[in-house]
Amino acid sequence: MKSIELDDISKATVGRFVWKCYIALAIALFARSNTLETASKCLLLYAALMMMVASFKRQRYYAGSFNHWSEALWLAFVAAGLHLLQ
């Protein structure tokens, strides 16, 4: 079976997504409120920022590669999952 190769933009997008998840969890650990709720709100903020970046760059959702829209969708999905867990 042939492995899937990501282009440089997709690799950068996945890397940004992982770092934002780490940062949101680190912020949530130091917050005085519910950890999952705080992480969810941080991820939603990141998702909104990525949607603004994608809009300003005039990007479109593209199935062949990941971009800021993909990252925004992933962040919103993880934020919704954390919200459901609390």
RAWOPE-V243111 format. One record per run of one state. SS is the DSSP state (a for helix, b for strand, c for the rest). FROM is the first residue (numbers start at 0). LEN is the number of residues. If there is no record, write none. Layout:
BEGIN
ss->SS from->FROM len->LEN
ss->SS from->FROM len->LEN
END
This chain:
BEGIN
ss->c from->0 len->7
ss->a from->7 len->23
ss->c from->30 len->4
ss->a from->34 len->22
ss->c from->56 len->11
ss->a from->67 len->18
ss->c from->85 len->1
END
